[in-house]
Amino acid sequence: VQLQASGGGSVQAGGSLQLSCAASRIITSEFTKSRKNWYRQAPGKQRELVATLTSDGSTNYQDSVKGRFAISRDNAKKRVYLQMNSLEPEDTATYYCNVDTGSWDYWGRGTLVTVSS
């Protein structure tokens, strides 16, 4: 399975970005049943879970991004998205998509988001 994240970039505080993660070499049914996550890792810090989307559509967010970020999916296209609004300098990090099938845990390479004040 390969995960390719894209959509990162540099924005000013208050701006928006949408991250996208495309999965390949995974059958659609397995992707559909998987848990999808977005993590981030800021320089000098540990990787942290930002958002989760379960197979039944339930979502969960880190407190610091609630109301600003939204995770979504397109199972037919095997894509996971992270809409990020009202970005803050503290959101600066490399963002990673993760697909957890329950049997296997897959990671993408990450996409860098830089938010300037």
ABEGO torsion letter per residue (X at the ends): XBBBBBGBEBBBBGBBBBBBBBBBGBBAAAAAABBBBBBBBBBGBBBBBABBBBAAGBBBBBAAABGABBBBBBAAAGBBBBBBBGBBAAABBBBBBBBBAGABBBBBAEBBBBBBX
